[in-house]
Amino acid sequence: FILVMMNKYTKDATLINPLRNKRPGFAGGPDVDKYVNKLVEESKGDCDFCNYQR
């Protein structure tokens, strides 16, 4: 089933599908965490967000 929630005043809607969480696919895992952490460490020197007071 798919749950649809609609705000009467703003006309915004949200769809919720609980079965989507159970389907197979990419789960991330430790390899992705290592890769992202490596990217963060390598780019710290050139990062405008990390060195905003330059």
PDB file of N, CA, C and O in Angstrom:
ATOM      1  N   PHE A   1       0.831  -1.175   0.000  1.00  0.00           N
ATOM      2  CA  PHE A   1       0.000   0.000   0.000  1.00  0.00           C
ATOM      3  C   PHE A   1       0.880   1.245   0.000  1.00  0.00           C
ATOM      4  O   PHE A   1       2.040   1.205   0.410  1.00  0.00           O
ATOM      5  N   ILE A   2       0.315   2.330  -0.459  1.00  0.00           N
ATOM      6  CA  ILE A   2       1.003   3.620  -0.465  1.00  0.00           C
ATOM      7  C   ILE A   2       0.120   4.608   0.287  1.00  0.00           C
ATOM      8  O   ILE A   2      -1.061   4.770  -0.019  1.00  0.00           O
ATOM      9  N   LEU A   3       0.714   5.261   1.270  1.00  0.00           N
ATOM     10  CA  LEU A   3      -0.006   6.230   2.079  1.00  0.00           C
ATOM     11  C   LEU A   3       0.232   7.620   1.505  1.00  0.00           C
ATOM     12  O   LEU A   3       1.375   8.013   1.274  1.00  0.00           O
ATOM     13  N   VAL A   4      -0.842   8.360   1.277  1.00  0.00           N
ATOM     14  CA  VAL A   4      -0.747   9.725   0.758  1.00  0.00           C
ATOM     15  C   VAL A   4      -1.277  10.668   1.830  1.00  0.00           C
ATOM     16  O   VAL A   4      -2.404  10.529   2.305  1.00  0.00           O
ATOM     17  N   MET A   5      -0.438  11.628   2.198  1.00  0.00           N
ATOM     18  CA  MET A   5      -0.850  12.633   3.177  1.00  0.00           C
ATOM     19  C   MET A   5      -0.886  13.978   2.468  1.00  0.00           C
ATOM     20  O   MET A   5       0.095  14.383   1.844  1.00  0.00           O
ATOM     21  N   MET A   6      -2.022  14.676   2.563  1.00  0.00           N
ATOM     22  CA  MET A   6      -2.178  15.951   1.865  1.00  0.00           C
ATOM     23  C   MET A   6      -2.575  17.038   2.856  1.00  0.00           C
ATOM     24  O   MET A   6      -3.471  16.848   3.678  1.00  0.00           O
ATOM     25  N   ASN A   7      -1.898  18.175   2.767  1.00  0.00           N
ATOM     26  CA  ASN A   7      -2.231  19.334   3.581  1.00  0.00           C
ATOM     27  C   ASN A   7      -3.320  20.126   2.855  1.00  0.00           C
ATOM     28  O   ASN A   7      -3.114  20.574   1.727  1.00  0.00           O
ATOM     29  N   LYS A   8      -4.459  20.295   3.488  1.00  0.00           N
ATOM     30  CA  LYS A   8      -5.597  20.967   2.853  1.00  0.00           C
ATOM     31  C   LYS A   8      -5.321  22.439   2.563  1.00  0.00           C
ATOM     32  O   LYS A   8      -5.855  23.003   1.609  1.00  0.00           O
ATOM     33  N   TYR A   9      -4.492  23.049   3.385  1.00  0.00           N
ATOM     34  CA  TYR A   9      -4.284  24.494   3.272  1.00  0.00           C
ATOM     35  C   TYR A   9      -3.177  24.858   2.295  1.00  0.00           C
ATOM     36  O   TYR A   9      -3.326  25.796   1.512  1.00  0.00           O
ATOM     37  N   THR A  10      -2.066  24.124   2.333  1.00  0.00           N
ATOM     38  CA  THR A  10      -0.936  24.455   1.450  1.00  0.00           C
ATOM     39  C   THR A  10      -0.919  23.611   0.184  1.00  0.00           C
ATOM     40  O   THR A  10      -0.147  23.887  -0.734  1.00  0.00           O
ATOM     41  N   LYS A  11      -1.758  22.592   0.126  1.00  0.00           N
ATOM     42  CA  LYS A  11      -1.842  21.676  -1.012  1.00  0.00           C
ATOM     43  C   LYS A  11      -0.554  20.871  -1.222  1.00  0.00           C
ATOM     44  O   LYS A  11      -0.322  20.349  -2.312  1.00  0.00           O
ATOM     45  N   ASP A  12       0.288  20.768  -0.175  1.00  0.00           N
ATOM     46  CA  ASP A  12       1.476  19.918  -0.243  1.00  0.00           C
ATOM     47  C   ASP A  12       1.062  18.480   0.010  1.00  0.00           C
ATOM     48  O   ASP A  12       0.153  18.213   0.797  1.00  0.00           O
ATOM     49  N   ALA A  13       1.737  17.552  -0.664  1.00  0.00           N
ATOM     50  CA  ALA A  13       1.420  16.138  -0.487  1.00  0.00           C
ATOM     51  C   ALA A  13       2.696  15.342  -0.264  1.00  0.00           C
ATOM     52  O   ALA A  13       3.761  15.694  -0.772  1.00  0.00           O
ATOM     53  N   THR A  14       2.572  14.265   0.502  1.00  0.00           N
ATOM     54  CA  THR A  14       3.684  13.366   0.776  1.00  0.00           C
ATOM     55  C   THR A  14       3.219  11.942   0.530  1.00  0.00           C
ATOM     56  O   THR A  14       2.136  11.550   0.967  1.00  0.00           O
ATOM     57  N   LEU A  15       4.037  11.172  -0.168  1.00  0.00           N
ATOM     58  CA  LEU A  15       3.751   9.762  -0.413  1.00  0.00           C
ATOM     59  C   LEU A  15       4.675   8.920   0.451  1.00  0.00           C
ATOM     60  O   LEU A  15       5.876   9.182   0.514  1.00  0.00           O
ATOM     61  N   ILE A  16       4.129   7.916   1.113  1.00  0.00           N
ATOM     62  CA  ILE A  16       4.920   7.019   1.949  1.00  0.00           C
ATOM     63  C   ILE A  16       4.668   5.597   1.474  1.00  0.00           C
ATOM     64  O   ILE A  16       3.528   5.134   1.441  1.00  0.00           O
ATOM     65  N   ASN A  17       5.752   4.903   1.103  1.00  0.00           N
ATOM     66  CA  ASN A  17       5.665   3.524   0.649  1.00  0.00           C
ATOM     67  C   ASN A  17       6.553   2.667   1.548  1.00  0.00           C
ATOM     68  O   ASN A  17       7.764   2.617   1.332  1.00  0.00           O
ATOM     69  N   PRO A  18       5.988   1.992   2.549  1.00  0.00           N
ATOM     70  CA  PRO A  18       6.807   1.215   3.478  1.00  0.00           C
ATOM     71  C   PRO A  18       7.492   0.003   2.836  1.00  0.00           C
ATOM     72  O   PRO A  18       8.493  -0.478   3.366  1.00  0.00           O
ATOM     73  N   LEU A  19       6.984  -0.495   1.720  1.00  0.00           N
ATOM     74  CA  LEU A  19       7.603  -1.646   1.065  1.00  0.00           C
ATOM     75  C   LEU A  19       8.901  -1.269   0.356  1.00  0.00           C
ATOM     76  O   LEU A  19       9.738  -2.135   0.104  1.00  0.00           O
ATOM     77  N   ARG A  20       9.076  -0.014   0.037  1.00  0.00           N
ATOM     78  CA  ARG A  20      10.285   0.431  -0.658  1.00  0.00           C
ATOM     79  C   ARG A  20      11.536   0.183   0.187  1.00  0.00           C
ATOM     80  O   ARG A  20      12.616  -0.069  -0.347  1.00  0.00           O
ATOM     81  N   ASN A  21      11.380   0.256   1.482  1.00  0.00           N
ATOM     82  CA  ASN A  21      12.492   0.039   2.393  1.00  0.00           C
ATOM     83  C   ASN A  21      12.986  -1.406   2.370  1.00  0.00           C
ATOM     84  O   ASN A  21      14.139  -1.659   2.720  1.00  0.00           O
ATOM     85  N   LYS A  22      12.161  -2.344   1.974  1.00  0.00           N
ATOM     86  CA  LYS A  22      12.500  -3.765   2.015  1.00  0.00           C
ATOM     87  C   LYS A  22      13.056  -4.318   0.706  1.00  0.00           C
ATOM     88  O   LYS A  22      13.469  -5.477   0.668  1.00  0.00           O
ATOM     89  N   ARG A  23      13.079  -3.537  -0.355  1.00  0.00           N
ATOM     90  CA  ARG A  23      13.546  -4.080  -1.629  1.00  0.00           C
ATOM     91  C   ARG A  23      15.077  -4.109  -1.677  1.00  0.00           C
ATOM     92  O   ARG A  23      15.740  -3.289  -1.042  1.00  0.00           O
ATOM     93  N   PRO A  24      15.625  -5.050  -2.426  1.00  0.00           N
ATOM     94  CA  PRO A  24      17.081  -5.165  -2.499  1.00  0.00           C
ATOM     95  C   PRO A  24      17.683  -4.013  -3.290  1.00  0.00           C
ATOM     96  O   PRO A  24      17.041  -3.417  -4.155  1.00  0.00           O
ATOM     97  N   GLY A  25      18.919  -3.725  -2.969  1.00  0.00           N
ATOM     98  CA  GLY A  25      19.593  -2.650  -3.689  1.00  0.00           C
ATOM     99  C   GLY A  25      20.886  -2.276  -3.012  1.00  0.00           C
ATOM    100  O   GLY A  25      21.446  -3.051  -2.237  1.00  0.00           O
ATOM    101  N   PHE A  26      21.349  -1.105  -3.305  1.00  0.00           N
ATOM    102  CA  PHE A  26      22.610  -0.621  -2.766  1.00  0.00           C
ATOM    103  C   PHE A  26      22.436  -0.257  -1.298  1.00  0.00           C
ATOM    104  O   PHE A  26      21.572   0.550  -0.954  1.00  0.00           O
ATOM    105  N   ALA A  27      23.250  -0.847  -0.436  1.00  0.00           N
ATOM    106  CA  ALA A  27      23.107  -0.624   0.996  1.00  0.00           C
ATOM    107  C   ALA A  27      24.237   0.203   1.587  1.00  0.00           C
ATOM    108  O   ALA A  27      24.220   0.482   2.786  1.00  0.00           O
ATOM    109  N   GLY A  28      25.205   0.599   0.795  1.00  0.00           N
ATOM    110  CA  GLY A  28      26.327   1.366   1.343  1.00  0.00           C
ATOM    111  C   GLY A  28      27.339   0.414   1.932  1.00  0.00           C
ATOM    112  O   GLY A  28      27.928  -0.393   1.214  1.00  0.00           O
ATOM    113  N   GLY A  29      27.546   0.498   3.216  1.00  0.00           N
ATOM    114  CA  GLY A  29      28.447  -0.405   3.892  1.00  0.00           C
ATOM    115  C   GLY A  29      29.773   0.246   4.233  1.00  0.00           C
ATOM    116  O   GLY A  29      29.975   1.433   3.979  1.00  0.00           O
ATOM    117  N   PRO A  30      30.681  -0.537   4.814  1.00  0.00           N
ATOM    118  CA  PRO A  30      31.951   0.016   5.283  1.00  0.00           C
ATOM    119  C   PRO A  30      32.845   0.536   4.163  1.00  0.00           C
ATOM    120  O   PRO A  30      33.602   1.482   4.382  1.00  0.00           O
ATOM    121  N   ASP A  31      32.780  -0.053   2.965  1.00  0.00           N
ATOM    122  CA  ASP A  31      33.621   0.425   1.867  1.00  0.00           C
ATOM    123  C   ASP A  31      33.252   1.850   1.470  1.00  0.00           C
ATOM    124  O   ASP A  31      34.128   2.663   1.175  1.00  0.00           O
ATOM    125  N   VAL A  32      31.980   2.145   1.463  1.00  0.00           N
ATOM    126  CA  VAL A  32      31.525   3.489   1.119  1.00  0.00           C
ATOM    127  C   VAL A  32      31.954   4.474   2.206  1.00  0.00           C
ATOM    128  O   VAL A  32      32.372   5.591   1.900  1.00  0.00           O
ATOM    129  N   ASP A  33      31.853   4.070   3.466  1.00  0.00           N
ATOM    130  CA  ASP A  33      32.271   4.934   4.569  1.00  0.00           C
ATOM    131  C   ASP A  33      33.758   5.251   4.481  1.00  0.00           C
ATOM    132  O   ASP A  33      34.162   6.395   4.691  1.00  0.00           O
ATOM    133  N   LYS A  34      34.567   4.254   4.174  1.00  0.00           N
ATOM    134  CA  LYS A  34      36.013   4.477   4.037  1.00  0.00           C
ATOM    135  C   LYS A  34      36.302   5.435   2.890  1.00  0.00           C
ATOM    136  O   LYS A  34      37.142   6.325   3.022  1.00  0.00           O
ATOM    137  N   TYR A  35      35.618   5.262   1.775  1.00  0.00           N
ATOM    138  CA  TYR A  35      35.819   6.115   0.607  1.00  0.00           C
ATOM    139  C   TYR A  35      35.453   7.567   0.913  1.00  0.00           C
ATOM    140  O   TYR A  35      36.195   8.484   0.562  1.00  0.00           O
ATOM    141  N   VAL A  36      34.317   7.770   1.562  1.00  0.00           N
ATOM    142  CA  VAL A  36      33.877   9.129   1.881  1.00  0.00           C
ATOM    143  C   VAL A  36      34.824   9.774   2.886  1.00  0.00           C
ATOM    144  O   VAL A  36      35.178  10.944   2.737  1.00  0.00           O
ATOM    145  N   ASN A  37      35.237   9.028   3.903  1.00  0.00           N
ATOM    146  CA  ASN A  37      36.169   9.577   4.887  1.00  0.00           C
ATOM    147  C   ASN A  37      37.501   9.934   4.247  1.00  0.00           C
ATOM    148  O   ASN A  37      38.108  10.941   4.612  1.00  0.00           O
ATOM    149  N   LYS A  38      37.967   9.129   3.299  1.00  0.00           N
ATOM    150  CA  LYS A  38      39.209   9.420   2.584  1.00  0.00           C
ATOM    151  C   LYS A  38      39.059  10.705   1.765  1.00  0.00           C
ATOM    152  O   LYS A  38      39.960  11.544   1.760  1.00  0.00           O
ATOM    153  N   LEU A  39      37.931  10.860   1.076  1.00  0.00           N
ATOM    154  CA  LEU A  39      37.679  12.082   0.303  1.00  0.00           C
ATOM    155  C   LEU A  39      37.666  13.326   1.192  1.00  0.00           C
ATOM    156  O   LEU A  39      38.204  14.369   0.819  1.00  0.00           O
ATOM    157  N   VAL A  40      37.057  13.210   2.354  1.00  0.00           N
ATOM    158  CA  VAL A  40      36.991  14.342   3.278  1.00  0.00           C
ATOM    159  C   VAL A  40      38.388  14.724   3.746  1.00  0.00           C
ATOM    160  O   VAL A  40      38.739  15.904   3.766  1.00  0.00           O
ATOM    161  N   GLU A  41      39.182  13.734   4.122  1.00  0.00           N
ATOM    162  CA  GLU A  41      40.538  14.014   4.601  1.00  0.00           C
ATOM    163  C   GLU A  41      41.402  14.637   3.510  1.00  0.00           C
ATOM    164  O   GLU A  41      42.192  15.540   3.786  1.00  0.00           O
ATOM    165  N   GLU A  42      41.260  14.163   2.277  1.00  0.00           N
ATOM    166  CA  GLU A  42      42.078  14.677   1.177  1.00  0.00           C
ATOM    167  C   GLU A  42      41.698  16.103   0.790  1.00  0.00           C
ATOM    168  O   GLU A  42      42.545  16.858   0.311  1.00  0.00           O
ATOM    169  N   SER A  43      40.451  16.477   0.989  1.00  0.00           N
ATOM    170  CA  SER A  43      39.999  17.789   0.520  1.00  0.00           C
ATOM    171  C   SER A  43      39.917  18.840   1.621  1.00  0.00           C
ATOM    172  O   SER A  43      39.463  19.954   1.361  1.00  0.00           O
ATOM    173  N   LYS A  44      40.340  18.522   2.834  1.00  0.00           N
ATOM    174  CA  LYS A  44      40.240  19.481   3.936  1.00  0.00           C
ATOM    175  C   LYS A  44      41.026  20.757   3.671  1.00  0.00           C
ATOM    176  O   LYS A  44      40.563  21.841   4.026  1.00  0.00           O
ATOM    177  N   GLY A  45      42.191  20.661   3.061  1.00  0.00           N
ATOM    178  CA  GLY A  45      43.028  21.831   2.825  1.00  0.00           C
ATOM    179  C   GLY A  45      42.433  22.811   1.836  1.00  0.00           C
ATOM    180  O   GLY A  45      42.644  24.017   1.966  1.00  0.00           O
ATOM    181  N   ASP A  46      41.697  22.324   0.854  1.00  0.00           N
ATOM    182  CA  ASP A  46      41.135  23.176  -0.198  1.00  0.00           C
ATOM    183  C   ASP A  46      39.651  23.484  -0.006  1.00  0.00           C
ATOM    184  O   ASP A  46      39.047  24.158  -0.839  1.00  0.00           O
ATOM    185  N   CYS A  47      39.074  23.006   1.061  1.00  0.00           N
ATOM    186  CA  CYS A  47      37.626  23.128   1.264  1.00  0.00           C
ATOM    187  C   CYS A  47      37.252  24.533   1.732  1.00  0.00           C
ATOM    188  O   CYS A  47      37.738  24.996   2.764  1.00  0.00           O
ATOM    189  N   ASP A  48      36.389  25.211   0.974  1.00  0.00           N
ATOM    190  CA  ASP A  48      35.934  26.548   1.346  1.00  0.00           C
ATOM    191  C   ASP A  48      35.054  26.527   2.594  1.00  0.00           C
ATOM    192  O   ASP A  48      35.055  27.490   3.362  1.00  0.00           O
ATOM    193  N   PHE A  49      34.314  25.458   2.806  1.00  0.00           N
ATOM    194  CA  PHE A  49      33.454  25.371   3.978  1.00  0.00           C
ATOM    195  C   PHE A  49      34.260  25.120   5.246  1.00  0.00           C
ATOM    196  O   PHE A  49      33.909  25.623   6.313  1.00  0.00           O
ATOM    197  N   CYS A  50      35.358  24.333   5.136  1.00  0.00           N
ATOM    198  CA  CYS A  50      36.195  24.045   6.300  1.00  0.00           C
ATOM    199  C   CYS A  50      37.059  25.250   6.666  1.00  0.00           C
ATOM    200  O   CYS A  50      37.340  25.471   7.844  1.00  0.00           O
ATOM    201  N   ASN A  51      37.480  26.025   5.676  1.00  0.00           N
ATOM    202  CA  ASN A  51      38.377  27.164   5.889  1.00  0.00           C
ATOM    203  C   ASN A  51      37.680  28.468   5.522  1.00  0.00           C
ATOM    204  O   ASN A  51      38.179  29.233   4.698  1.00  0.00           O
ATOM    205  N   TYR A  52      36.543  28.716   6.125  1.00  0.00           N
ATOM    206  CA  TYR A  52      35.751  29.891   5.759  1.00  0.00           C
ATOM    207  C   TYR A  52      36.358  31.194   6.268  1.00  0.00           C
ATOM    208  O   TYR A  52      35.941  32.268   5.834  1.00  0.00           O
ATOM    209  N   GLN A  53      37.337  31.129   7.182  1.00  0.00           N
ATOM    210  CA  GLN A  53      37.917  32.347   7.749  1.00  0.00           C
ATOM    211  C   GLN A  53      39.192  32.784   7.035  1.00  0.00           C
ATOM    212  O   GLN A  53      39.923  33.624   7.561  1.00  0.00           O
ATOM    213  N   ARG A  54      39.479  32.247   5.868  1.00  0.00           N
ATOM    214  CA  ARG A  54      40.687  32.626   5.125  1.00  0.00           C
ATOM    215  C   ARG A  54      40.644  34.052   4.691  1.00  0.00           C
ATOM    216  O   ARG A  54      41.582  34.532   4.055  1.00  0.00           O
TER     217      ARG A  54
END
